[in-house]
Amino acid sequence: MKLPIVAYGDPVLKKVCGPIDEAYPDLQQLIINMFDTMNNASGVGLAAPQVGLPIRLFIVDTGSDDKARYKKVFINAEILEETGELWAFNEGCLSIPDVREDVMRKPNVTIRYYDEKWELQEETVSGMPARVIQHEYDHIQGTLFTDKLGLLRKRMLQSKLDNISKGNISTDYKMRFPNQRKKR
């Protein structure tokens, strides 16, 4: 089932999310729904707050090339280390459609998390998968990629961000807008 994606301005996107346990209701179905939602929106990652849930869960799927594909579920993730020289990459976000900006991140990340089978994992990831992990991890920490922009750049984007929160944008996927006026 495709879930509505929460738009910029919704308070759930600014919350530090709480951990969950194996008894979280319908977790496997939620994971399936999140993959359906992300794929329908042509995304490479999706965090639970983006579907309105303030829990420490996110998914990553970098594409269809089986050799280079990185597809994982991250539950209660904790980034242990980020290493390497900062590099800029033009990022976007399903919760902030039609806004793309260069964000500086380190190219390597070591992360500890539970997978969908509740097995504890720890791995070091590099390159694009590391960037997607960092972006989605930021979501469960209540941080958006626009928070990493300079003050002037963010000020220049503010009217576009305001329009997104009001629903004055068109997307190919279902969204929930925090400041949308009800149509009479």
N, C-alpha and C positions, 0 to 999 in steps of 0.2 A: 504494500500500500504506500502510495506516495503521500508524504506529509507536507504541510505547508512550511515553507522556510521563513523564519522570523527575520524581519527587516531591521536595518539600522535604526536605532532609537529605542528599541524595546529593552527594558531594564534587565531582562534575563541575559542579554549579551554582555552586560557589565558585571555580572556576579561571578565571584570565585565559586566554582562548583564543588559540591560535596561528593565524597566517595560513596560507592555502592558495594553491596555484597552479593553473593551468589543467589540470594533469595529475592533479588530485585524482580518485581512482577513482569512477566512476559519479556524478559531481556533478549532472548534469541529472536523473537518476532520484531522487537524494536530494532535490532541490528539489521535484520533483513529489510525492514522498512526504510532504515537510513540508507542502505546501499541502493535501494530502488529510487529513493528521493534524490540522492547524489547523482546517480547515473542519468536520471531523467533531466536533471539540470545541467548535465555535462560538467560536473565538478570532479575534482581529484581528491577531495577530502570533505568531511562534514563532522561537526561536533554537536553533541546533544543540545547545548544551548541554542543552536541554530534551528532546532525543531521544538524549542520551548521548554526543554528539560534542563534544570541546573544540576546535572550530574556529570561525573568525571568519565565520560565515554566519548571517544571519537573514532572515526574510520578513515582509512586512506586507501585509495586505489589509483595508481599513477597511469593506468592505461591498459590497452589491449595487447601490447607487444609482450608475449609470454616470457621472453628472455630478460627484458628490462622491467617487467611489471613488478610493482611492489604493492601488495594488497594485504592489509592487516586491520585488525580490531584492537583498540587500545582501551583498557579499562583501568581506572585509578592510576594513570600514568604519572611518572615522575621523571623529569629530565635531570640526569645526574651531571652531565657535562656538555658544553658546547665548545668546539675547538676549531682552529684554523683562522685564516684572515677573512674579515668581513667581505661579503660580496653583495652587490646590488642585483636585484631581480624584480621585474615588473609583476607585482602580485595583484590578484583580485579576490573577491569573496562573494559567495552566493547570497549572503545577507546584505551586501552592498553592491548591487548590480550596476554595471556600466561605469564603475570607478576602478581604475588600475593605477598603481603608483609603485615607484621603485622603493623597495624595503631592503635594508641592510641586515644580513644574517650570517652567522658562521656556517661553513659548509659541512661540519660533522657534528653529530649529536649522539650522545649515549643516553639511552632511555630504559627505564624499568617499568614494566606494566604487566597486567594480566591479559591473556588473550581470551577469545570467546569460549574456550574450554576451561577457563579459570586456572590456567597453568601460568606460573610466574615466568616472565621472560626478561632478559636484559640483553641489549644489543647496541652496537654502534652502527649508525647509518650515515651515509654520505650523499652529497649532491642533491638532486631534486627531491628524492624521498625525504631527506633530512629537512629540507625547506618546508615541505608540506606538513611533516610532523610538527615542526616548530610553529607553523601558522595555526594548526588545529589545537595544539597544546595551549597556545595563547588564548584561544576561545574558552577553554575550561578554566583559565586563570582570570577571565573577565577582561581580556585585552583584545582589541581589534587591530588590524594592520594599520588603520588610519591613526591609531594612537601612537604609532612609531614615526609618524611624519613630523616634519618641522612645523612650528606654529604658523608661519606664513603660508605654507602649502595647505595646511588644514583649514586656515581661514579662507583661502581661495576656493576650497571645495565645499564650504559650509552650506551654501544654498542648494547644491546638488544633494548633499546628505539630508538636508531638511526635506527636500522633495521626495527622497526615498522613504523617509519615515512617514510621510503623509500619503504614500501610495501613488504619487505622481510619477510613475515609471511603468514601463511595460516589460514583462519578462515572459519567457516560454514555460515557466514553471509557477506553481501556486505559491503565493507568499501571504504572510500575515503582517500587516502594517500597524505600528503602535499608535500613530497619530492620524489615521485615515478618518475623514469625516464621513458620517453615515449619509447615504444618499436618501433623499426624501422621496 
